[in-house]
Amino acid sequence: MLQVSMLQPGQPASVLTQQQFEQQKAQLGDKTAICYCTVGYRSGLYAQELQQQGIPAVNLIGGICAWTQEGLPLAAAAGDGSSVQTNKVHTYSARWAYHGEGYTPVYYGNEYVRVS
């Protein structure tokens, strides 16, 4: 299984889903969490929640769509921990596909940031 929309090519272990982060946050110390989602709304709420818990967190304004509109690289992580550069970008749905030119939107139900 490949995950798409990772911001740091070559370093997939440093990119965590919200679930992975929640499981590991005690071990992460005072590292700053950079939260992102499709356009930055859901990740902004999550960053605020983390800040209220005393965890250093910032929101990637504009989300991954703004990242791709700047032409910045994305990586896909494979099950073996390796990563490859990709032009596929996870967007919440077709309605939110504001990706940059040269990127292909991918839609599925496993969001990177889910705020309950």
Z-matrix of the N, CA and C atoms (Angstrom, degrees):
N
C 1 1.449
C 2 1.522 1 109.24
N 3 1.316 2 117.83 1 134.04
C 4 1.449 3 122.51 2 176.16
C 5 1.520 4 109.61 3 -103.49
N 6 1.324 5 115.57 4 141.22
C 7 1.453 6 120.75 5 170.48
C 8 1.514 7 106.59 6 -102.91
N 9 1.319 8 117.50 7 141.54
C 10 1.463 9 120.80 8 179.99
C 11 1.521 10 109.87 9 -112.00
N 12 1.319 11 115.78 10 170.36
C 13 1.458 12 123.20 11 173.97
C 14 1.518 13 114.18 12 71.70
N 15 1.294 14 118.59 13 33.59
C 16 1.455 15 121.44 14 174.46
C 17 1.522 16 108.68 15 -89.85
N 18 1.325 17 115.76 16 136.83
C 19 1.457 18 120.16 17 -172.08
C 20 1.515 19 114.92 18 -83.79
N 21 1.320 20 119.95 19 -19.62
C 22 1.465 21 121.12 20 -172.65
C 23 1.519 22 111.21 21 -117.21
N 24 1.311 23 117.80 22 86.90
C 25 1.460 24 119.52 23 178.08
C 26 1.531 25 111.39 24 -55.30
N 27 1.310 26 115.37 25 136.82
C 28 1.465 27 119.99 26 178.16
C 29 1.515 28 113.84 27 87.62
N 30 1.323 29 118.08 28 -8.60
C 31 1.460 30 121.04 29 -179.22
C 32 1.521 31 110.90 30 -132.49
N 33 1.330 32 119.63 31 55.41
C 34 1.457 33 120.36 32 -175.37
C 35 1.525 34 113.58 33 -62.31
N 36 1.328 35 118.16 34 -25.84
C 37 1.465 36 119.49 35 -178.98
C 38 1.524 37 111.65 36 -67.54
N 39 1.329 38 117.62 37 -21.00
C 40 1.460 39 120.06 38 -179.58
C 41 1.526 40 111.98 39 -87.55
N 42 1.313 41 118.09 40 -5.11
C 43 1.453 42 122.55 41 177.69
C 44 1.517 43 107.38 42 -107.37
N 45 1.337 44 115.10 43 119.65
C 46 1.454 45 120.82 44 -175.52
C 47 1.513 46 110.61 45 -120.89
N 48 1.310 47 116.73 46 146.82
C 49 1.452 48 119.74 47 169.10
C 50 1.530 49 107.09 48 -72.37
N 51 1.311 50 116.28 49 167.29
C 52 1.466 51 119.45 50 178.13
C 53 1.526 52 110.35 51 -59.66
N 54 1.305 53 117.37 52 -41.37
C 55 1.463 54 121.15 53 179.26
C 56 1.526 55 111.11 54 -61.56
N 57 1.322 56 117.56 55 -45.92
C 58 1.465 57 120.94 56 178.33
C 59 1.528 58 110.52 57 -62.19
N 60 1.335 59 116.68 58 -42.07
C 61 1.459 60 120.27 59 179.50
C 62 1.524 61 110.70 60 -61.26
N 63 1.328 62 116.58 61 -46.20
C 64 1.463 63 120.49 62 -179.66
C 65 1.533 64 111.30 63 -58.84
N 66 1.322 65 116.80 64 -37.35
C 67 1.466 66 121.32 65 179.58
C 68 1.517 67 112.26 66 -71.94
N 69 1.330 68 118.22 67 -27.18
C 70 1.463 69 121.80 68 -173.11
C 71 1.523 70 114.56 69 -111.03
N 72 1.324 71 119.01 70 -1.76
C 73 1.464 72 119.65 71 -169.75
C 74 1.522 73 113.96 72 -61.45
N 75 1.300 74 118.69 73 -28.58
C 76 1.471 75 120.30 74 177.90
C 77 1.532 76 110.83 75 -65.85
N 78 1.331 77 117.44 76 -32.35
C 79 1.456 78 121.53 77 -178.69
C 80 1.534 79 112.85 78 -84.77
N 81 1.326 80 117.73 79 -10.14
C 82 1.462 81 120.14 80 -174.51
C 83 1.525 82 113.23 81 -85.50
N 84 1.317 83 117.12 82 -7.44
C 85 1.458 84 120.22 83 176.55
C 86 1.512 85 112.54 84 62.65
N 87 1.326 86 116.40 85 -134.94
C 88 1.459 87 120.55 86 -176.40
C 89 1.531 88 112.57 87 -99.89
N 90 1.324 89 117.30 88 22.44
C 91 1.467 90 120.34 89 176.72
C 92 1.525 91 109.10 90 -65.99
N 93 1.317 92 115.94 91 144.66
C 94 1.455 93 121.03 92 179.97
C 95 1.519 94 110.45 93 -83.15
N 96 1.315 95 115.99 94 130.05
C 97 1.462 96 121.83 95 175.47
C 98 1.521 97 108.13 96 -87.52
N 99 1.323 98 116.40 97 128.20
C 100 1.459 99 121.70 98 174.17
C 101 1.516 100 106.33 99 -104.56
N 102 1.312 101 115.67 100 109.16
C 103 1.464 102 121.52 101 -174.78
C 104 1.526 103 109.67 102 -93.98
N 105 1.331 104 116.21 103 139.98
C 106 1.452 105 119.81 104 175.87
C 107 1.509 106 110.66 105 -148.81
N 108 1.319 107 114.23 106 152.87
C 109 1.460 108 122.22 107 173.81
C 110 1.532 109 105.86 108 -142.71
N 111 1.300 110 118.49 109 -155.68
C 112 1.464 111 120.32 110 -175.87
C 113 1.525 112 112.42 111 -63.88
N 114 1.347 113 117.44 112 -55.04
C 115 1.469 114 120.00 113 -177.62
C 116 1.523 115 113.33 114 -123.34
N 117 1.317 116 118.14 115 -0.06
C 118 1.459 117 120.90 116 173.70
C 119 1.512 118 117.23 117 104.81
N 120 1.312 119 118.96 118 -4.95
C 121 1.468 120 119.86 119 -178.34
C 122 1.528 121 112.22 120 -74.19
N 123 1.335 122 116.53 121 -56.68
C 124 1.469 123 120.26 122 -177.79
C 125 1.520 124 111.23 123 -63.29
N 126 1.322 125 116.55 124 -39.52
C 127 1.464 126 119.45 125 179.40
C 128 1.522 127 110.88 126 -68.45
N 129 1.333 128 117.19 127 -30.98
C 130 1.465 129 120.21 128 176.23
C 131 1.516 130 111.41 129 -64.34
N 132 1.324 131 116.72 130 -41.55
C 133 1.466 132 120.93 131 176.81
C 134 1.524 133 110.63 132 -63.08
N 135 1.330 134 116.24 133 -42.04
C 136 1.461 135 120.00 134 -179.36
C 137 1.528 136 111.12 135 -67.75
N 138 1.322 137 117.51 136 -39.88
C 139 1.473 138 120.90 137 177.40
C 140 1.530 139 110.21 138 -60.64
N 141 1.331 140 117.14 139 -41.47
C 142 1.466 141 120.78 140 177.08
C 143 1.529 142 111.04 141 -62.54
N 144 1.325 143 116.02 142 -41.78
C 145 1.468 144 120.92 143 178.87
C 146 1.534 145 110.27 144 -60.76
N 147 1.325 146 116.78 145 -44.55
C 148 1.462 147 120.65 146 178.87
C 149 1.525 148 111.30 147 -64.05
N 150 1.324 149 116.60 148 -42.36
C 151 1.468 150 120.74 149 178.96
C 152 1.527 151 110.66 150 -60.34
N 153 1.332 152 116.71 151 -39.87
C 154 1.462 153 120.66 152 178.46
C 155 1.532 154 111.72 153 -64.40
N 156 1.329 155 116.56 154 -24.16
C 157 1.467 156 122.02 155 176.88
C 158 1.529 157 111.33 156 -87.83
N 159 1.342 158 116.80 157 0.99
C 160 1.459 159 120.92 158 -179.42
C 161 1.510 160 114.30 159 84.44
N 162 1.318 161 117.40 160 13.52
C 163 1.465 162 122.41 161 -179.71
C 164 1.526 163 108.33 162 -96.24
N 165 1.338 164 118.21 163 126.26
C 166 1.462 165 119.03 164 178.20
C 167 1.531 166 110.43 165 -63.91
N 168 1.329 167 116.20 166 122.71
C 169 1.460 168 120.49 167 -177.82
C 170 1.521 169 109.84 168 -149.78
N 171 1.324 170 115.36 169 145.00
C 172 1.458 171 122.20 170 174.86
C 173 1.526 172 108.06 171 -132.91
N 174 1.322 173 114.74 172 158.49
C 175 1.453 174 121.28 173 178.47
C 176 1.525 175 109.12 174 -105.89
N 177 1.314 176 116.81 175 136.22
C 178 1.460 177 121.66 176 173.81
C 179 1.528 178 107.00 177 -77.72
N 180 1.323 179 115.82 178 99.88
C 181 1.465 180 121.04 179 -175.97
C 182 1.524 181 109.57 180 -61.91
N 183 1.317 182 115.14 181 129.60
C 184 1.465 183 120.62 182 -178.36
C 185 1.515 184 112.55 183 88.99
N 186 1.334 185 116.76 184 -9.00
C 187 1.456 186 121.61 185 176.27
C 188 1.519 187 114.38 186 63.41
N 189 1.307 188 113.41 187 -163.05
C 190 1.460 189 119.05 188 -176.20
C 191 1.527 190 111.57 189 -70.31
N 192 1.348 191 116.53 190 -23.36
C 193 1.466 192 118.40 191 176.10
C 194 1.523 193 110.69 192 -65.13
N 195 1.335 194 118.03 193 -42.92
C 196 1.466 195 120.52 194 176.93
C 197 1.522 196 110.41 195 -63.57
N 198 1.327 197 116.61 196 -38.24
C 199 1.467 198 122.02 197 177.86
C 200 1.528 199 109.71 198 -56.98
N 201 1.344 200 115.84 199 -47.40
C 202 1.468 201 119.09 200 -178.49
C 203 1.521 202 111.79 201 -72.40
N 204 1.316 203 118.07 202 -30.91
C 205 1.460 204 119.72 203 178.01
C 206 1.529 205 111.29 204 -66.04
N 207 1.322 206 116.36 205 -23.09
C 208 1.468 207 120.86 206 173.85
C 209 1.521 208 111.70 207 -84.71
N 210 1.338 209 116.76 208 -2.82
C 211 1.458 210 120.90 209 179.00
C 212 1.517 211 113.89 210 75.57
N 213 1.337 212 116.62 211 20.66
C 214 1.465 213 120.35 212 -177.89
C 215 1.525 214 110.68 213 -79.06
N 216 1.340 215 117.31 214 153.97
C 217 1.467 216 120.61 215 -172.20
C 218 1.526 217 113.44 216 -76.14
N 219 1.315 218 113.80 217 152.76
C 220 1.466 219 123.04 218 173.64
C 221 1.522 220 108.13 219 -124.43
N 222 1.316 221 115.28 220 158.15
C 223 1.466 222 120.21 221 176.50
C 224 1.513 223 109.47 222 -130.18
N 225 1.309 224 114.97 223 153.16
C 226 1.459 225 122.91 224 171.97
C 227 1.519 226 106.57 225 -112.66
N 228 1.306 227 116.71 226 133.15
C 229 1.460 228 120.83 227 179.29
C 230 1.521 229 109.55 228 -101.46
N 231 1.310 230 115.49 229 131.89
C 232 1.460 231 121.12 230 176.90
C 233 1.526 232 109.16 231 -91.98
N 234 1.315 233 116.55 232 166.84
C 235 1.459 234 121.61 233 -178.67
C 236 1.513 235 114.33 234 -60.50
N 237 1.328 236 118.29 235 -21.71
C 238 1.470 237 120.81 236 -179.22
C 239 1.530 238 112.71 237 -87.06
N 240 1.348 239 117.15 238 4.28
C 241 1.451 240 119.88 239 178.15
C 242 1.517 241 114.43 240 91.85
N 243 1.325 242 116.88 241 -8.96
C 244 1.462 243 118.99 242 178.09
C 245 1.532 244 109.09 243 -79.39
N 246 1.323 245 116.19 244 168.75
C 247 1.455 246 119.53 245 177.02
C 248 1.520 247 110.02 246 -140.46
N 249 1.311 248 114.34 247 154.08
C 250 1.450 249 121.43 248 176.75
C 251 1.521 250 108.05 249 -134.41
N 252 1.332 251 115.81 250 148.19
C 253 1.459 252 119.02 251 177.14
C 254 1.526 253 108.55 252 -67.87
N 255 1.329 254 115.86 253 144.65
C 256 1.460 255 121.01 254 -177.70
C 257 1.517 256 110.16 255 -141.16
N 258 1.322 257 115.40 256 159.99
C 259 1.460 258 120.16 257 172.20
C 260 1.529 259 110.56 258 -108.75
N 261 1.330 260 117.04 259 6.03
C 262 1.467 261 121.30 260 177.74
C 263 1.520 262 109.52 261 -83.33
N 264 1.322 263 115.81 262 134.08
C 265 1.455 264 120.73 263 -179.33
C 266 1.529 265 109.19 264 -129.41
N 267 1.329 266 115.50 265 128.45
C 268 1.453 267 120.45 266 178.07
C 269 1.519 268 108.80 267 -75.61
N 270 1.321 269 116.09 268 120.83
C 271 1.455 270 121.14 269 171.95
C 272 1.521 271 107.27 270 -118.38
N 273 1.298 272 116.33 271 152.03
C 274 1.465 273 120.97 272 -174.12
C 275 1.522 274 111.73 273 -56.32
N 276 1.316 275 116.66 274 -43.47
C 277 1.460 276 122.54 275 177.98
C 278 1.530 277 107.61 276 -162.61
N 279 1.319 278 116.49 277 176.14
C 280 1.464 279 120.20 278 178.98
C 281 1.525 280 110.69 279 -60.53
N 282 1.302 281 116.98 280 -32.50
C 283 1.470 282 121.52 281 179.58
C 284 1.531 283 111.51 282 -62.88
N 285 1.327 284 117.81 283 -26.80
C 286 1.462 285 122.46 284 -176.46
C 287 1.532 286 112.14 285 -107.85
N 288 1.313 287 117.44 286 20.38
C 289 1.462 288 121.54 287 -177.22
C 290 1.533 289 110.76 288 -84.05
N 291 1.322 290 116.25 289 74.85
C 292 1.463 291 122.46 290 179.12
C 293 1.536 292 110.27 291 -100.27
N 294 1.311 293 116.28 292 34.41
C 295 1.460 294 122.67 293 -177.09
C 296 1.526 295 111.27 294 -67.82
N 297 1.317 296 114.32 295 159.85
C 298 1.452 297 120.53 296 179.02
C 299 1.521 298 112.64 297 -75.72
N 300 1.311 299 114.40 298 165.05
C 301 1.458 300 121.22 299 178.83
C 302 1.524 301 109.80 300 -62.21
N 303 1.331 302 115.84 301 135.99
C 304 1.456 303 120.97 302 179.42
C 305 1.518 304 113.59 303 92.84
N 306 1.330 305 117.40 304 -2.59
C 307 1.463 306 121.66 305 178.22
C 308 1.523 307 109.18 306 -107.65
N 309 1.324 308 116.13 307 148.96
C 310 1.453 309 122.52 308 -179.62
C 311 1.520 310 109.34 309 -110.56
N 312 1.341 311 118.87 310 122.37
C 313 1.458 312 119.60 311 -179.59
C 314 1.531 313 111.88 312 -74.27
N 315 1.310 314 115.66 313 143.90
C 316 1.459 315 123.40 314 176.38
C 317 1.517 316 106.89 315 -125.99
N 318 1.316 317 117.32 316 130.81
C 319 1.456 318 121.39 317 -179.47
C 320 1.524 319 109.15 318 -117.76
N 321 1.295 320 116.41 319 133.69
C 322 1.456 321 121.55 320 172.26
C 323 1.516 322 108.84 321 -162.20
N 324 1.315 323 117.13 322 169.01
C 325 1.456 324 120.98 323 -171.33
C 326 1.509 325 116.40 324 -83.01
N 327 1.331 326 120.10 325 -2.24
C 328 1.464 327 121.74 326 -177.69
C 329 1.524 328 109.45 327 -94.10
N 330 1.322 329 116.46 328 87.05
C 331 1.454 330 120.94 329 -177.72
C 332 1.518 331 110.82 330 -70.97
N 333 1.332 332 116.36 331 149.47
C 334 1.453 333 120.07 332 177.30
C 335 1.507 334 112.26 333 -77.06
N 336 1.308 335 117.52 334 -28.69
C 337 1.456 336 120.62 335 178.22
C 338 1.519 337 107.17 336 -130.90
N 339 1.284 338 116.17 337 118.54
C 340 1.466 339 120.73 338 177.19
C 341 1.515 340 107.08 339 -121.47
N 342 1.308 341 117.04 340 121.26
C 343 1.453 342 122.19 341 179.99
C 344 1.515 343 107.67 342 -103.38
N 345 1.323 344 116.02 343 125.44
C 346 1.471 345 118.09 344 -179.11
C 347 1.504 346 111.14 345 -100.01
